[in-house]
């Protein structure tokens, strides 16, 4: 089921990308001492996770 992408006052789906980024940073700091590419990969995975979760949160009622 598709939902309209309307902005509502209580909609927190836009926070999902920022939260995913923070999660990726937190996990990536553990890998920073061993491999820089793993750090960057964790950041990208966190952004991707946030982009996947954001539409799910905006469709919830």
PDB file of N, CA, C and O in Angstrom, chain B, residues numbered from 101:
ATOM      1  N   UNK B 101       0.849  -1.183   0.000  1.00  0.00           N
ATOM      2  CA  UNK B 101       0.000   0.000   0.000  1.00  0.00           C
ATOM      3  C   UNK B 101       0.888   1.237   0.000  1.00  0.00           C
ATOM      4  O   UNK B 101       1.804   1.359   0.813  1.00  0.00           O
ATOM      5  N   UNK B 102       0.607   2.142  -0.912  1.00  0.00           N
ATOM      6  CA  UNK B 102       1.367   3.374  -1.002  1.00  0.00           C
ATOM      7  C   UNK B 102       0.700   4.451  -0.164  1.00  0.00           C
ATOM      8  O   UNK B 102      -0.524   4.509  -0.052  1.00  0.00           O
ATOM      9  N   UNK B 103       1.512   5.281   0.405  1.00  0.00           N
ATOM     10  CA  UNK B 103       0.953   6.384   1.180  1.00  0.00           C
ATOM     11  C   UNK B 103       1.495   7.692   0.630  1.00  0.00           C
ATOM     12  O   UNK B 103       2.566   7.722   0.024  1.00  0.00           O
ATOM     13  N   UNK B 104       0.773   8.748   0.836  1.00  0.00           N
ATOM     14  CA  UNK B 104       1.194  10.065   0.372  1.00  0.00           C
ATOM     15  C   UNK B 104       2.298  10.581   1.286  1.00  0.00           C
ATOM     16  O   UNK B 104       2.252  10.396   2.503  1.00  0.00           O
ATOM     17  N   UNK B 105       3.270  11.216   0.695  1.00  0.00           N
ATOM     18  CA  UNK B 105       4.387  11.748   1.460  1.00  0.00           C
ATOM     19  C   UNK B 105       4.058  13.163   1.948  1.00  0.00           C
ATOM     20  O   UNK B 105       4.692  14.130   1.526  1.00  0.00           O
ATOM     21  N   UNK B 106       3.104  13.276   2.801  1.00  0.00           N
ATOM     22  CA  UNK B 106       2.694  14.560   3.360  1.00  0.00           C
ATOM     23  C   UNK B 106       3.446  14.793   4.667  1.00  0.00           C
ATOM     24  O   UNK B 106       3.668  13.862   5.441  1.00  0.00           O
ATOM     25  N   UNK B 107       3.826  16.019   4.898  1.00  0.00           N
ATOM     26  CA  UNK B 107       4.534  16.359   6.125  1.00  0.00           C
ATOM     27  C   UNK B 107       3.517  16.663   7.216  1.00  0.00           C
ATOM     28  O   UNK B 107       2.668  17.541   7.066  1.00  0.00           O
ATOM     29  N   UNK B 108       3.615  15.927   8.308  1.00  0.00           N
ATOM     30  CA  UNK B 108       2.719  16.142   9.443  1.00  0.00           C
ATOM     31  C   UNK B 108       3.531  16.690  10.605  1.00  0.00           C
ATOM     32  O   UNK B 108       4.757  16.572  10.628  1.00  0.00           O
ATOM     33  N   UNK B 109       2.860  17.275  11.546  1.00  0.00           N
ATOM     34  CA  UNK B 109       3.563  17.892  12.665  1.00  0.00           C
ATOM     35  C   UNK B 109       4.263  16.858  13.541  1.00  0.00           C
ATOM     36  O   UNK B 109       5.384  17.106  13.987  1.00  0.00           O
ATOM     37  N   UNK B 110       3.648  15.716  13.800  1.00  0.00           N
ATOM     38  CA  UNK B 110       4.228  14.706  14.677  1.00  0.00           C
ATOM     39  C   UNK B 110       5.014  13.637  13.946  1.00  0.00           C
ATOM     40  O   UNK B 110       5.319  12.599  14.533  1.00  0.00           O
ATOM     41  N   UNK B 111       5.357  13.860  12.668  1.00  0.00           N
ATOM     42  CA  UNK B 111       6.044  12.849  11.870  1.00  0.00           C
ATOM     43  C   UNK B 111       7.532  12.845  12.212  1.00  0.00           C
ATOM     44  O   UNK B 111       8.216  13.856  12.050  1.00  0.00           O
ATOM     45  N   UNK B 112       8.028  11.701  12.686  1.00  0.00           N
ATOM     46  CA  UNK B 112       9.440  11.605  13.056  1.00  0.00           C
ATOM     47  C   UNK B 112      10.231  10.761  12.068  1.00  0.00           C
ATOM     48  O   UNK B 112      11.359  10.361  12.358  1.00  0.00           O
ATOM     49  N   UNK B 113       9.651  10.486  10.904  1.00  0.00           N
ATOM     50  CA  UNK B 113      10.356   9.653   9.933  1.00  0.00           C
ATOM     51  C   UNK B 113      11.608  10.340   9.392  1.00  0.00           C
ATOM     52  O   UNK B 113      12.553   9.669   8.978  1.00  0.00           O
ATOM     53  N   UNK B 114      11.620  11.661   9.395  1.00  0.00           N
ATOM     54  CA  UNK B 114      12.813  12.370   8.916  1.00  0.00           C
ATOM     55  C   UNK B 114      13.990  12.210   9.877  1.00  0.00           C
ATOM     56  O   UNK B 114      15.130  12.465   9.491  1.00  0.00           O
ATOM     57  N   UNK B 115      13.744  11.801  11.095  1.00  0.00           N
ATOM     58  CA  UNK B 115      14.821  11.588  12.044  1.00  0.00           C
ATOM     59  C   UNK B 115      15.531  10.261  11.819  1.00  0.00           C
ATOM     60  O   UNK B 115      16.612  10.037  12.363  1.00  0.00           O
ATOM     61  N   UNK B 116      14.937   9.382  11.027  1.00  0.00           N
ATOM     62  CA  UNK B 116      15.491   8.042  10.840  1.00  0.00           C
ATOM     63  C   UNK B 116      16.856   8.079  10.164  1.00  0.00           C
ATOM     64  O   UNK B 116      17.735   7.291  10.513  1.00  0.00           O
ATOM     65  N   UNK B 117      17.047   8.970   9.214  1.00  0.00           N
ATOM     66  CA  UNK B 117      18.324   9.052   8.514  1.00  0.00           C
ATOM     67  C   UNK B 117      19.409   9.562   9.465  1.00  0.00           C
ATOM     68  O   UNK B 117      20.522   9.036   9.478  1.00  0.00           O
ATOM     69  N   UNK B 118      19.089  10.574  10.252  1.00  0.00           N
ATOM     70  CA  UNK B 118      20.049  11.083  11.228  1.00  0.00           C
ATOM     71  C   UNK B 118      20.367  10.064  12.309  1.00  0.00           C
ATOM     72  O   UNK B 118      21.511   9.945  12.750  1.00  0.00           O
ATOM     73  N   UNK B 119      19.355   9.336  12.729  1.00  0.00           N
ATOM     74  CA  UNK B 119      19.574   8.284  13.728  1.00  0.00           C
ATOM     75  C   UNK B 119      20.415   7.153  13.176  1.00  0.00           C
ATOM     76  O   UNK B 119      21.261   6.604  13.882  1.00  0.00           O
ATOM     77  N   UNK B 120      20.189   6.796  11.915  1.00  0.00           N
ATOM     78  CA  UNK B 120      21.017   5.776  11.268  1.00  0.00           C
ATOM     79  C   UNK B 120      22.458   6.223  11.125  1.00  0.00           C
ATOM     80  O   UNK B 120      23.384   5.427  11.285  1.00  0.00           O
ATOM     81  N   UNK B 121      22.644   7.496  10.823  1.00  0.00           N
ATOM     82  CA  UNK B 121      23.998   8.043  10.732  1.00  0.00           C
ATOM     83  C   UNK B 121      24.700   7.981  12.087  1.00  0.00           C
ATOM     84  O   UNK B 121      25.868   7.598  12.161  1.00  0.00           O
ATOM     85  N   UNK B 122      24.010   8.351  13.144  1.00  0.00           N
ATOM     86  CA  UNK B 122      24.606   8.280  14.478  1.00  0.00           C
ATOM     87  C   UNK B 122      24.929   6.843  14.879  1.00  0.00           C
ATOM     88  O   UNK B 122      25.950   6.582  15.515  1.00  0.00           O
ATOM     89  N   UNK B 123      24.061   5.925  14.506  1.00  0.00           N
ATOM     90  CA  UNK B 123      24.316   4.514  14.772  1.00  0.00           C
ATOM     91  C   UNK B 123      25.541   4.037  14.007  1.00  0.00           C
ATOM     92  O   UNK B 123      26.383   3.325  14.554  1.00  0.00           O
ATOM     93  N   UNK B 124      25.640   4.430  12.739  1.00  0.00           N
ATOM     94  CA  UNK B 124      26.805   4.062  11.934  1.00  0.00           C
ATOM     95  C   UNK B 124      28.093   4.654  12.472  1.00  0.00           C
ATOM     96  O   UNK B 124      29.138   4.004  12.439  1.00  0.00           O
ATOM     97  N   UNK B 125      28.028   5.875  12.966  1.00  0.00           N
ATOM     98  CA  UNK B 125      29.215   6.488  13.575  1.00  0.00           C
ATOM     99  C   UNK B 125      29.647   5.740  14.827  1.00  0.00           C
ATOM    100  O   UNK B 125      30.833   5.480  15.032  1.00  0.00           O
ATOM    101  N   UNK B 126      28.680   5.401  15.655  1.00  0.00           N
ATOM    102  CA  UNK B 126      29.000   4.696  16.895  1.00  0.00           C
ATOM    103  C   UNK B 126      29.636   3.346  16.645  1.00  0.00           C
ATOM    104  O   UNK B 126      30.615   2.985  17.299  1.00  0.00           O
ATOM    105  N   UNK B 127      29.084   2.594  15.698  1.00  0.00           N
ATOM    106  CA  UNK B 127      29.662   1.287  15.365  1.00  0.00           C
ATOM    107  C   UNK B 127      30.994   1.469  14.651  1.00  0.00           C
ATOM    108  O   UNK B 127      31.937   0.713  14.883  1.00  0.00           O
ATOM    109  N   UNK B 128      31.070   2.474  13.782  1.00  0.00           N
ATOM    110  CA  UNK B 128      32.288   2.711  13.006  1.00  0.00           C
ATOM    111  C   UNK B 128      33.481   3.098  13.856  1.00  0.00           C
ATOM    112  O   UNK B 128      34.615   2.808  13.475  1.00  0.00           O
ATOM    113  N   UNK B 129      33.269   3.742  14.993  1.00  0.00           N
ATOM    114  CA  UNK B 129      34.395   4.126  15.848  1.00  0.00           C
ATOM    115  C   UNK B 129      35.130   2.912  16.401  1.00  0.00           C
ATOM    116  O   UNK B 129      36.317   3.001  16.717  1.00  0.00           O
ATOM    117  N   UNK B 130      34.440   1.775  16.522  1.00  0.00           N
ATOM    118  CA  UNK B 130      35.117   0.563  16.971  1.00  0.00           C
ATOM    119  C   UNK B 130      36.062   0.041  15.894  1.00  0.00           C
ATOM    120  O   UNK B 130      37.088  -0.559  16.215  1.00  0.00           O
ATOM    121  N   UNK B 131      35.732   0.261  14.625  1.00  0.00           N
ATOM    122  CA  UNK B 131      36.555  -0.217  13.528  1.00  0.00           C
ATOM    123  C   UNK B 131      37.580   0.805  13.058  1.00  0.00           C
ATOM    124  O   UNK B 131      38.404   0.493  12.198  1.00  0.00           O
ATOM    125  N   UNK B 132      37.548   2.006  13.597  1.00  0.00           N
ATOM    126  CA  UNK B 132      38.412   3.081  13.114  1.00  0.00           C
ATOM    127  C   UNK B 132      39.887   2.774  13.339  1.00  0.00           C
ATOM    128  O   UNK B 132      40.723   3.143  12.514  1.00  0.00           O
ATOM    129  N   UNK B 133      40.219   2.115  14.426  1.00  0.00           N
ATOM    130  CA  UNK B 133      41.626   1.817  14.700  1.00  0.00           C
ATOM    131  C   UNK B 133      42.175   0.713  13.805  1.00  0.00           C
ATOM    132  O   UNK B 133      43.387   0.631  13.609  1.00  0.00           O
ATOM    133  N   UNK B 134      41.315  -0.135  13.260  1.00  0.00           N
ATOM    134  CA  UNK B 134      41.791  -1.234  12.425  1.00  0.00           C
ATOM    135  C   UNK B 134      41.711  -0.913  10.941  1.00  0.00           C
ATOM    136  O   UNK B 134      42.652  -1.206  10.202  1.00  0.00           O
ATOM    137  N   UNK B 135      40.615  -0.320  10.486  1.00  0.00           N
ATOM    138  CA  UNK B 135      40.435  -0.110   9.055  1.00  0.00           C
ATOM    139  C   UNK B 135      39.544   1.101   8.832  1.00  0.00           C
ATOM    140  O   UNK B 135      38.429   1.165   9.350  1.00  0.00           O
ATOM    141  N   UNK B 136      40.043   2.066   8.054  1.00  0.00           N
ATOM    142  CA  UNK B 136      39.283   3.279   7.774  1.00  0.00           C
ATOM    143  C   UNK B 136      38.100   2.966   6.857  1.00  0.00           C
ATOM    144  O   UNK B 136      37.039   3.578   6.976  1.00  0.00           O
ATOM    145  N   UNK B 137      38.284   2.018   5.949  1.00  0.00           N
ATOM    146  CA  UNK B 137      37.202   1.685   5.018  1.00  0.00           C
ATOM    147  C   UNK B 137      36.009   1.057   5.744  1.00  0.00           C
ATOM    148  O   UNK B 137      34.864   1.242   5.330  1.00  0.00           O
ATOM    149  N   UNK B 138      36.267   0.329   6.805  1.00  0.00           N
ATOM    150  CA  UNK B 138      35.169  -0.227   7.599  1.00  0.00           C
ATOM    151  C   UNK B 138      34.405   0.898   8.303  1.00  0.00           C
ATOM    152  O   UNK B 138      33.187   0.825   8.462  1.00  0.00           O
ATOM    153  N   UNK B 139      35.123   1.927   8.718  1.00  0.00           N
ATOM    154  CA  UNK B 139      34.494   3.088   9.345  1.00  0.00           C
ATOM    155  C   UNK B 139      33.548   3.783   8.357  1.00  0.00           C
ATOM    156  O   UNK B 139      32.405   4.093   8.695  1.00  0.00           O
ATOM    157  N   UNK B 140      34.029   4.021   7.156  1.00  0.00           N
ATOM    158  CA  UNK B 140      33.215   4.666   6.125  1.00  0.00           C
ATOM    159  C   UNK B 140      32.054   3.756   5.732  1.00  0.00           C
ATOM    160  O   UNK B 140      30.945   4.235   5.496  1.00  0.00           O
ATOM    161  N   UNK B 141      32.297   2.462   5.662  1.00  0.00           N
ATOM    162  CA  UNK B 141      31.233   1.515   5.343  1.00  0.00           C
ATOM    163  C   UNK B 141      30.134   1.504   6.385  1.00  0.00           C
ATOM    164  O   UNK B 141      28.958   1.393   6.041  1.00  0.00           O
ATOM    165  N   UNK B 142      30.497   1.617   7.649  1.00  0.00           N
ATOM    166  CA  UNK B 142      29.498   1.671   8.723  1.00  0.00           C
ATOM    167  C   UNK B 142      28.658   2.936   8.629  1.00  0.00           C
ATOM    168  O   UNK B 142      27.454   2.906   8.884  1.00  0.00           O
ATOM    169  N   UNK B 143      29.288   4.044   8.265  1.00  0.00           N
ATOM    170  CA  UNK B 143      28.535   5.291   8.107  1.00  0.00           C
ATOM    171  C   UNK B 143      27.539   5.155   6.955  1.00  0.00           C
ATOM    172  O   UNK B 143      26.377   5.540   7.083  1.00  0.00           O
ATOM    173  N   UNK B 144      28.002   4.604   5.826  1.00  0.00           N
ATOM    174  CA  UNK B 144      27.109   4.438   4.677  1.00  0.00           C
ATOM    175  C   UNK B 144      25.991   3.448   4.973  1.00  0.00           C
ATOM    176  O   UNK B 144      24.855   3.643   4.542  1.00  0.00           O
ATOM    177  N   UNK B 145      26.311   2.385   5.710  1.00  0.00           N
ATOM    178  CA  UNK B 145      25.277   1.412   6.080  1.00  0.00           C
ATOM    179  C   UNK B 145      24.241   2.042   7.013  1.00  0.00           C
ATOM    180  O   UNK B 145      23.053   1.738   6.908  1.00  0.00           O
ATOM    181  N   UNK B 146      24.678   2.914   7.920  1.00  0.00           N
ATOM    182  CA  UNK B 146      23.752   3.607   8.811  1.00  0.00           C
ATOM    183  C   UNK B 146      22.828   4.545   8.062  1.00  0.00           C
ATOM    184  O   UNK B 146      21.639   4.623   8.368  1.00  0.00           O
ATOM    185  N   UNK B 147      23.367   5.263   7.074  1.00  0.00           N
ATOM    186  CA  UNK B 147      22.526   6.138   6.258  1.00  0.00           C
ATOM    187  C   UNK B 147      21.536   5.303   5.451  1.00  0.00           C
ATOM    188  O   UNK B 147      20.361   5.653   5.345  1.00  0.00           O
ATOM    189  N   UNK B 148      22.014   4.208   4.889  1.00  0.00           N
ATOM    190  CA  UNK B 148      21.131   3.333   4.127  1.00  0.00           C
ATOM    191  C   UNK B 148      20.020   2.751   4.976  1.00  0.00           C
ATOM    192  O   UNK B 148      18.870   2.670   4.543  1.00  0.00           O
ATOM    193  N   UNK B 149      20.366   2.347   6.183  1.00  0.00           N
ATOM    194  CA  UNK B 149      19.361   1.821   7.100  1.00  0.00           C
ATOM    195  C   UNK B 149      18.307   2.876   7.425  1.00  0.00           C
ATOM    196  O   UNK B 149      17.115   2.574   7.478  1.00  0.00           O
ATOM    197  N   UNK B 150      18.745   4.102   7.642  1.00  0.00           N
ATOM    198  CA  UNK B 150      17.806   5.184   7.907  1.00  0.00           C
ATOM    199  C   UNK B 150      16.908   5.477   6.717  1.00  0.00           C
ATOM    200  O   UNK B 150      15.731   5.796   6.887  1.00  0.00           O
ATOM    201  N   UNK B 151      17.461   5.369   5.503  1.00  0.00           N
ATOM    202  CA  UNK B 151      16.656   5.601   4.309  1.00  0.00           C
ATOM    203  C   UNK B 151      15.641   4.491   4.083  1.00  0.00           C
ATOM    204  O   UNK B 151      14.596   4.728   3.478  1.00  0.00           O
ATOM    205  N   UNK B 152      15.931   3.278   4.559  1.00  0.00           N
ATOM    206  CA  UNK B 152      14.982   2.182   4.434  1.00  0.00           C
ATOM    207  C   UNK B 152      13.873   2.310   5.483  1.00  0.00           C
ATOM    208  O   UNK B 152      12.713   2.015   5.198  1.00  0.00           O
ATOM    209  N   UNK B 153      14.221   2.739   6.671  1.00  0.00           N
ATOM    210  CA  UNK B 153      13.259   2.836   7.770  1.00  0.00           C
ATOM    211  C   UNK B 153      12.344   4.051   7.635  1.00  0.00           C
ATOM    212  O   UNK B 153      11.197   4.001   8.079  1.00  0.00           O
ATOM    213  N   UNK B 154      12.824   5.139   7.034  1.00  0.00           N
ATOM    214  CA  UNK B 154      12.039   6.378   6.946  1.00  0.00           C
ATOM    215  C   UNK B 154      10.692   6.200   6.261  1.00  0.00           C
ATOM    216  O   UNK B 154       9.695   6.691   6.792  1.00  0.00           O
ATOM    217  N   UNK B 155      10.596   5.531   5.117  1.00  0.00           N
ATOM    218  CA  UNK B 155       9.252   5.362   4.524  1.00  0.00           C
ATOM    219  C   UNK B 155       8.319   4.494   5.376  1.00  0.00           C
ATOM    220  O   UNK B 155       7.104   4.692   5.371  1.00  0.00           O
ATOM    221  N   UNK B 156       8.884   3.554   6.092  1.00  0.00           N
ATOM    222  CA  UNK B 156       8.053   2.706   6.952  1.00  0.00           C
ATOM    223  C   UNK B 156       7.454   3.530   8.090  1.00  0.00           C
ATOM    224  O   UNK B 156       6.303   3.319   8.470  1.00  0.00           O
ATOM    225  N   UNK B 157       8.222   4.456   8.629  1.00  0.00           N
ATOM    226  CA  UNK B 157       7.720   5.287   9.726  1.00  0.00           C
ATOM    227  C   UNK B 157       6.692   6.302   9.242  1.00  0.00           C
ATOM    228  O   UNK B 157       5.762   6.641   9.974  1.00  0.00           O
ATOM    229  N   UNK B 158       6.852   6.787   8.016  1.00  0.00           N
ATOM    230  CA  UNK B 158       5.915   7.795   7.537  1.00  0.00           C
ATOM    231  C   UNK B 158       4.567   7.194   7.161  1.00  0.00           C
ATOM    232  O   UNK B 158       3.563   7.906   7.138  1.00  0.00           O
ATOM    233  N   UNK B 159       4.526   5.885   6.863  1.00  0.00           N
ATOM    234  CA  UNK B 159       3.266   5.232   6.495  1.00  0.00           C
ATOM    235  C   UNK B 159       2.487   4.732   7.707  1.00  0.00           C
ATOM    236  O   UNK B 159       1.301   4.424   7.592  1.00  0.00           O
ATOM    237  N   UNK B 160       3.136   4.646   8.864  1.00  0.00           N
ATOM    238  CA  UNK B 160       2.451   4.173  10.078  1.00  0.00           C
ATOM    239  C   UNK B 160       1.385   5.166  10.502  1.00  0.00           C
ATOM    240  O   UNK B 160       1.541   6.379  10.367  1.00  0.00           O
ATOM    241  N   UNK B 161       0.308   4.616  11.013  1.00  0.00           N
ATOM    242  CA  UNK B 161      -0.766   5.508  11.488  1.00  0.00           C
ATOM    243  C   UNK B 161      -0.991   5.305  12.961  1.00  0.00           C
ATOM    244  O   UNK B 161      -1.851   5.960  13.551  1.00  0.00           O
TER     245      UNK B 161
END
